[in-house]
Amino acid sequence: MAQTSSLLISLKKSLKAHGYTYADVAKHIGLTQASIKRLFSEENISLQRLDQICQMMDLEISDLVLLMSEQQAHLQQLNVEQEQELSQDLGLLLIALCVLNKWTMDEIIEHYKLESHYCIQKLARLDKLKIIELLPGNRIKLLVAANFGWRENGPIQAFFQRTIGQEFFNSRFNQDEESLLVLNGMLASASNSEFQRKLKRIAQEFEVLNHEDSSLPLEQRFGVTVVLAMRSWRFGLSQHLLKKQPHQT
């Protein structure tokens, strides 16, 4: 029963990562949304149903089992205090981002103006935080799950919101590896929800590509930051010209 519970937890996390809801699952396998909720709450999903749900995400059941094992064995998220420590120590955060992208210690030192003893000190701290295991010869073993992520609205996310905005957009976005799309429109709530699901699927695809490319030599990879954002901002700078305030959504 414990294994069943863990497998269904992994299934729900995978559905969320792909941007799918219970309503999507119900439509795909021909049941009502209430029936899907009951199957999950009662933990009574047959192998046939499980396979159908996995097919929605282009997964095999074996992929889900592997994901479950990785989630049980590895860190998926830091707590608030750990993220706060990283956000207040730029050197520690920099090295954390490097190791999460599979950099070796030699590559970190070669790329940045950091002394080896300083780098080792920060790696040792990441070891204590259980993000990595620092092995003999200063080799680095990642201890995070494949779906590791920063806390939503946590200290790390808040840090990047405070610090990278101006620097990030200080570009003409006209290079081959750059892209800037600004869209404006008026969507119904259902369309807004659908587009947000698509954004989450794009984020999932980015993580898959990032994981696949992590085995390539460092000289064949370059840093990429993607910002996906969507909010109610209908009138922007013309807000003061409105005769009345619009209803907020």
Phi, psi and chi 1 to 4 in degrees:
 res  aa     phi    psi   chi1   chi2   chi3   chi4
   1 MET       -  -37.7 -177.5   62.3   71.2      -
   2 ALA   -62.9  -40.2      -      -      -      -
   3 GLN   -65.5  -38.3  -74.6  -69.9   88.2      -
   4 THR   -62.3  -44.3  -59.8      -      -      -
   5 SER   -61.2  -44.5  -62.4      -      -      -
   6 SER   -64.5  -39.2  -63.6      -      -      -
   7 LEU   -65.9  -40.3 -171.4   64.0      -      -
   8 LEU   -71.9  -32.1  -69.0 -178.9      -      -
   9 ILE   -62.7  -44.1  -71.1  172.4      -      -
  10 SER   -64.4  -37.2  -63.0      -      -      -
  11 LEU   -64.1  -44.8  178.4   60.8      -      -
  12 LYS   -64.6  -39.7  -73.7 -171.6  -77.0 -172.1
  13 LYS   -65.5  -38.7  -72.1 -178.9  177.5  179.3
  14 SER   -67.7  -41.0 -172.6      -      -      -
  15 LEU   -60.5  -43.5  -75.0  167.8      -      -
  16 LYS   -64.3  -41.5 -177.8  177.7 -179.9 -179.6
  17 ALA   -63.3  -31.9      -      -      -      -
  18 HIS   -87.2   -3.1  -76.8   78.7      -      -
  19 GLY    83.2   20.7      -      -      -      -
  20 TYR   -99.2  146.6  -70.8  118.3      -      -
  21 THR  -111.9  173.4   64.4      -      -      -
  22 TYR   -59.3  -35.3  -77.0  156.2      -      -
  23 ALA   -63.4  -39.1      -      -      -      -
  24 ASP   -64.2  -42.7  -63.1  -40.8      -      -
  25 VAL   -63.3  -44.7  175.5      -      -      -
  26 ALA   -58.9  -43.6      -      -      -      -
  27 LYS   -65.5  -38.1 -177.8  178.2 -179.7  179.6
  28 HIS   -68.0  -40.0  179.9   76.2      -      -
  29 ILE  -105.4    5.4   64.6  178.3      -      -
  30 GLY    76.7   34.8      -      -      -      -
  31 LEU  -122.7  170.5  -65.1  176.2      -      -
  32 THR   -80.2  159.2   65.3      -      -      -
  33 GLN   -62.3  -37.3 -174.3  172.2  -18.5      -
  34 ALA   -61.8  -37.9      -      -      -      -
  35 SER   -65.8  -39.9  -62.9      -      -      -
  36 ILE   -64.5  -44.6  -64.7  -60.6      -      -
  37 LYS   -59.7  -39.1  -70.6 -178.5  177.8  179.5
  38 ARG   -68.2  -40.4 -175.6  167.4   58.6 -107.2
  39 LEU   -59.6  -41.8  -70.1  177.3      -      -
  40 PHE   -71.6  -43.4  -85.2   94.0      -      -
  41 SER   -67.5  -35.8   64.2      -      -      -
  42 GLU   -87.1   -5.5  -64.8  177.0   -4.0      -
  43 GLU    52.8   50.3  -61.9 -175.7  -11.3      -
  44 ASN  -129.3   66.3 -175.5   26.9      -      -
  45 ILE  -111.6  124.4  -62.1 -178.3      -      -
  46 SER   -72.2  164.3   66.8      -      -      -
  47 LEU   -61.5  -35.8  -76.3  177.2      -      -
  48 GLN   -64.0  -45.8 -179.8 -177.5    2.9      -
  49 ARG   -64.4  -41.4  -64.9  -64.4 -170.0 -160.4
  50 LEU   -61.6  -41.8 -175.9   61.4      -      -
  51 ASP   -64.8  -39.4 -174.2   51.1      -      -
  52 GLN   -63.1  -41.8  -72.2  176.9  -49.6      -
  53 ILE   -67.3  -40.7  -62.8  171.7      -      -
  54 CYS   -61.9  -37.3  -74.5      -      -      -
  55 GLN   -60.8  -30.2  -72.5  176.5   13.1      -
  56 MET   -56.9  -33.8  -70.6 -179.3   62.5      -
  57 MET  -103.7   12.2  -58.7  174.4  -75.1      -
  58 ASP    57.6   40.6  -66.7  -35.6      -      -
  59 LEU  -117.0  153.7  -65.0  176.5      -      -
  60 GLU   -96.1  160.2  -59.2  -70.8  -19.3      -
  61 ILE   -60.4  -34.6  -66.2  179.1      -      -
  62 SER   -62.8  -33.5   58.5      -      -      -
  63 ASP   -64.5  -39.2  -63.6  -36.1      -      -
  64 LEU   -67.0  -40.1 -171.1   63.2      -      -
  65 VAL   -63.1  -41.8  173.2      -      -      -
  66 LEU   -63.2  -41.9  179.8   60.2      -      -
  67 LEU   -61.9  -41.5  178.1   61.5      -      -
  68 MET   -59.9  -44.5  178.0 -170.3   70.9      -
  69 SER   -62.3  -42.0  -60.0      -      -      -
  70 GLU   -65.2  -39.5  -70.0  177.8  -17.0      -
  71 GLN   -69.0  -33.5  -69.3  173.4  -14.9      -
  72 GLN   -73.8  -31.3  -70.2  176.1  -27.8      -
  73 ALA   -95.0  -16.4      -      -      -      -
  74 HIS  -127.2  159.2  -65.3   85.6      -      -
  75 LEU   -72.2  129.2 -176.7   68.8      -      -
  76 GLN   -99.3  -26.4  -63.2  177.1   52.9      -
  77 GLN  -161.8  144.2 -157.8  170.2   62.4      -
  78 LEU   -81.8  160.2  -60.2 -179.4      -      -
  79 ASN   -82.6  174.0   60.0   39.3      -      -
  80 VAL   -61.6  -41.3  173.5      -      -      -
  81 GLU   -64.2  -39.4  -69.6   74.3   19.1      -
  82 GLN   -66.7  -44.5  -70.1  170.1  -40.8      -
  83 GLU   -63.2  -37.4  -78.5 -156.7    4.4      -
  84 GLN   -61.6  -40.5 -169.8   69.7   42.4      -
  85 GLU   -62.7  -43.1  179.2  177.9  -15.0      -
  86 LEU   -64.4  -42.0  -74.3  177.3      -      -
  87 SER   -68.4  -20.4   68.5      -      -      -
  88 GLN   -97.6   -1.0  -66.2  174.8  -12.5      -
  89 ASP  -130.8   96.1 -174.3  -24.5      -      -
  90 LEU   -62.6  -36.0  -65.4 -176.1      -      -
  91 GLY   -63.7  -43.6      -      -      -      -
  92 LEU   -65.1  -41.2 -175.3   62.6      -      -
  93 LEU   -65.3  -42.7  177.9   57.9      -      -
  94 LEU   -58.9  -47.6  171.3   63.9      -      -
  95 ILE   -68.7  -34.6  -67.5  175.1      -      -
  96 ALA   -61.8  -44.2      -      -      -      -
  97 LEU   -63.7  -37.2  -66.7  173.2      -      -
  98 CYS   -63.9  -49.0  -72.1      -      -      -
  99 VAL   -69.1  -30.3  -60.8      -      -      -
 100 LEU   -66.2  -21.2  -73.4  172.0      -      -
 101 ASN  -100.7   20.5  -78.3  -67.2      -      -
 102 LYS    69.0   28.7  -52.5  -68.8 -177.9   68.4
 103 TRP   -77.1  145.7  -71.4   34.8      -      -
 104 THR   -86.3  168.1   66.1      -      -      -
 105 MET   -64.1  -40.4  177.8  176.9  152.7      -
 106 ASP   -60.7  -39.1  -71.8  -19.1      -      -
 107 GLU   -68.0  -36.4  -72.4  170.6  -24.9      -
 108 ILE   -64.2  -46.7  -64.7  171.9      -      -
 109 ILE   -66.5  -37.7  -66.7  173.3      -      -
 110 GLU   -67.3  -34.5  179.9 -178.7   -9.7      -
 111 HIS   -86.3  -32.7 -163.1   78.4      -      -
 112 TYR  -118.7  157.1  -65.8  102.8      -      -
 113 LYS   -82.8   71.8  -64.1  178.8 -179.9  178.9
 114 LEU  -125.0  135.9  -60.4  174.6      -      -
 115 GLU   -75.7  150.2  -61.5  -67.8  -22.8      -
 116 SER   -61.7  -39.1   59.4      -      -      -
 117 HIS   -67.3  -32.9   69.3  -83.4      -      -
 118 TYR   -67.8  -44.2  175.1   87.1      -      -
 119 CYS   -62.8  -43.0 -167.3      -      -      -
 120 ILE   -62.3  -40.1  -67.4  172.2      -      -
 121 GLN   -60.3  -43.6  179.5 -172.6   44.4      -
 122 LYS   -71.7  -37.3  -60.7  -56.7 -178.7 -176.5
 123 LEU   -63.7  -37.2  -70.8  172.6      -      -
 124 ALA   -63.4  -36.5      -      -      -      -
 125 ARG   -68.7  -38.9 -175.2   56.7 -167.2  161.7
 126 LEU   -64.2  -31.5  -66.1  177.3      -      -
 127 ASP   -63.6  -43.3 -177.5  -74.8      -      -
 128 LYS   -66.2  -30.9  -70.8 -175.3  178.2  -63.4
 129 LEU   -79.0   -3.4  -68.6  173.0      -      -
 130 LYS    67.5   22.7  -56.4  -59.1 -179.0 -177.2
 131 ILE   -81.4  -35.5  -65.5  176.7      -      -
 132 ILE  -135.0  168.0   67.5  166.7      -      -
 133 GLU  -116.8  119.3 -179.3 -179.3   -7.8      -
 134 LEU   -84.9  112.0 -170.6   55.9      -      -
 135 LEU   -94.8  166.5  -58.3  172.3      -      -
 136 PRO   -53.7  144.4  -27.9   35.9      -      -
 137 GLY    77.6   14.4      -      -      -      -
 138 ASN    59.2   30.4  -63.9  -40.3      -      -
 139 ARG   -77.9  151.9  -68.0  179.0  -66.8  113.0
 140 ILE  -118.4  126.0  -59.6  168.1      -      -
 141 LYS  -114.3  118.8  177.9 -177.2  178.0 -178.1
 142 LEU   -70.8  137.5  -89.1  177.9      -      -
 143 LEU  -114.0   15.8  -62.4 -179.6      -      -
 144 VAL   -99.0  153.0  -60.2      -      -      -
 145 ALA   -72.8  162.3      -      -      -      -
 146 ALA   -61.5  -27.0      -      -      -      -
 147 ASN  -101.6   24.4   64.2  -24.2      -      -
 148 PHE   -58.0  138.7  174.7   84.3      -      -
 149 GLY  -153.2  159.6      -      -      -      -
 150 TRP   -75.1  154.0  -55.6  114.7      -      -
 151 ARG   -64.1  136.1  -56.4 -177.7   69.8   86.1
 152 GLU   -64.8  125.7 -174.6  173.6   -5.9      -
 153 ASN    61.0   24.5  -62.2  -41.3      -      -
 154 GLY   -88.5 -176.2      -      -      -      -
 155 PRO   -58.6  -39.4  -27.4   36.4      -      -
 156 ILE   -69.1  -45.0  -64.7  -63.1      -      -
 157 GLN   -61.9  -41.6 -170.9  176.8   97.5      -
 158 ALA   -64.5  -37.6      -      -      -      -
 159 PHE   -61.7  -46.4  169.0   78.9      -      -
 160 PHE   -67.4  -35.6  -79.1  108.5      -      -
 161 GLN   -63.8  -36.3  -71.5  174.4  -20.5      -
 162 ARG   -74.1  -34.8  -69.9 -166.7  -49.4  -91.7
 163 THR  -107.1  -31.0   59.0      -      -      -
 164 ILE   -96.0  -13.1   72.1  168.7      -      -
 165 GLY   -52.7  -58.2      -      -      -      -
 166 GLN   -64.4  -43.4 -176.7  173.7   -6.8      -
 167 GLU   -65.8  -41.4  177.8 -177.6  -12.1      -
 168 PHE   -62.1  -43.9 -177.4   85.4      -      -
 169 PHE   -89.2    6.1  -71.2  104.2      -      -
 170 ASN   -82.9   65.2 -174.6   24.0      -      -
 171 SER  -155.8  153.8  171.3      -      -      -
 172 ARG   -86.4   -8.8  -62.8 -179.9   64.1   86.5
 173 PHE    52.8   43.0  -68.4   92.7      -      -
 174 ASN  -116.4   11.1   56.9   -0.9      -      -
 175 GLN   -89.6  162.3  -58.1  -60.9  -46.2      -
 176 ASP   -58.6  -35.4  -70.4  -18.5      -      -
 177 GLU   -91.5    9.5   69.1  -84.8   10.0      -
 178 GLU  -117.3  153.7  -64.3  180.0  -31.2      -
 179 SER  -158.8  136.7  178.7      -      -      -
 180 LEU  -135.6  120.2  175.2   63.8      -      -
 181 LEU  -120.6  125.6  -61.1  174.6      -      -
 182 VAL  -118.3  115.8  179.0      -      -      -
 183 LEU  -113.0  146.0  -52.3  175.2      -      -
 184 ASN  -141.7  135.5 -180.0  -98.3      -      -
 185 GLY  -173.6 -174.3      -      -      -      -
 186 MET  -127.5  113.7  -59.1 -174.7   69.5      -
 187 LEU  -111.7  148.4  -60.6  178.2      -      -
 188 ALA   -71.4  161.7      -      -      -      -
 189 SER   -57.7  -40.8  -65.0      -      -      -
 190 ALA   -64.3  -41.2      -      -      -      -
 191 SER   -68.0  -37.2  -63.2      -      -      -
 192 ASN   -61.0  -45.0 -175.2  -65.6      -      -
 193 SER   -63.4  -41.3  -62.1      -      -      -
 194 GLU   -63.5  -42.0  174.5   62.2   21.0      -
 195 PHE   -67.6  -36.6 -166.4   76.4      -      -
 196 GLN   -64.0  -37.1  -71.2 -167.9   46.9      -
 197 ARG   -62.8  -38.8  -75.7 -164.8  -68.0  -90.2
 198 LYS   -66.1  -37.9  -68.1 -179.8 -176.8  -64.4
 199 LEU   -61.6  -40.6  -71.0  177.9      -      -
 200 LYS   -66.6  -35.3  -69.3  177.8 -179.1  178.1
 201 ARG   -67.4  -38.3  -69.0  171.5 -165.8  166.6
 202 ILE   -62.0  -42.6  -68.7  172.4      -      -
 203 ALA   -61.4  -39.9      -      -      -      -
 204 GLN   -63.9  -41.5  179.7   72.0   14.1      -
 205 GLU   -63.9  -37.9  -69.2  175.3   10.5      -
 206 PHE   -61.3  -43.9  178.7   87.8      -      -
 207 GLU   -63.4  -38.2  -69.7  -59.3  -32.4      -
 208 VAL   -63.5  -46.8  170.2      -      -      -
 209 LEU   -63.9  -40.2  -67.5  172.0      -      -
 210 ASN   -61.4  -41.4 -175.9   49.2      -      -
 211 HIS   -67.2  -42.1  178.8   71.5      -      -
 212 GLU   -63.9  -39.6  -69.6  176.5   -9.6      -
 213 ASP   -80.2   -9.9  -72.1   -5.6      -      -
 214 SER   -64.4  -19.1   64.7      -      -      -
 215 SER   -84.3   -9.5   59.9      -      -      -
 216 LEU   -76.0  154.8  -63.5  173.9      -      -
 217 PRO   -58.9  149.8  -22.4   32.9      -      -
 218 LEU   -58.7  -35.0 -175.8   58.8      -      -
 219 GLU   -68.0  -12.9   58.6  -90.5   17.2      -
 220 GLN   -96.7    1.9  -65.0 -177.2   23.1      -
 221 ARG  -123.9  152.8  -61.8 -178.3  -74.0  147.7
 222 PHE  -140.0  152.8   58.6   91.9      -      -
 223 GLY   -64.7  136.1      -      -      -      -
 224 VAL  -134.5  132.6  174.0      -      -      -
 225 THR  -119.4  128.7  -62.9      -      -      -
 226 VAL  -116.5  130.2  179.0      -      -      -
 227 VAL  -114.5  116.5  177.3      -      -      -
 228 LEU  -111.1  117.1  -58.6  175.9      -      -
 229 ALA  -140.3  147.2      -      -      -      -
 230 MET  -153.1  130.7 -175.9  176.0 -177.9      -
 231 ARG  -154.7  165.2   57.5  165.3  -67.4 -163.4
 232 SER   -79.0  111.9  176.5      -      -      -
 233 TRP  -153.4   70.0 -164.1   58.7      -      -
 234 ARG   -73.7  -35.6  -58.2 -173.0 -158.1  178.6
 235 PHE  -121.6  -13.4  -59.0   99.6      -      -
 236 GLY    52.4 -124.5      -      -      -      -
 237 LEU   -70.3  -12.6  -62.7  176.9      -      -
 238 SER   -90.9    8.3   63.6      -      -      -
 239 GLN   -54.8  -39.3 -174.3   82.3   11.4      -
 240 HIS   -69.9  -11.8   66.8  -73.0      -      -
 241 LEU   -90.6   -7.4  -61.7  176.0      -      -
 242 LEU   -70.6  142.4  -64.9  175.8      -      -
 243 LYS   -75.3  -27.9  -68.4 -177.2  177.9  179.3
 244 LYS  -146.8  156.7   60.5 -179.9  179.5  179.4
 245 GLN   -74.4  135.8  -66.5  -62.9  -48.0      -
 246 PRO   -72.2  157.0   29.3  -35.8      -      -
 247 HIS   -69.4  133.9  -64.9  -65.7      -      -
 248 GLN   -82.5  145.1  -65.4  -60.5  -47.1      -
 249 THR  -121.0      -   58.6      -      -      -
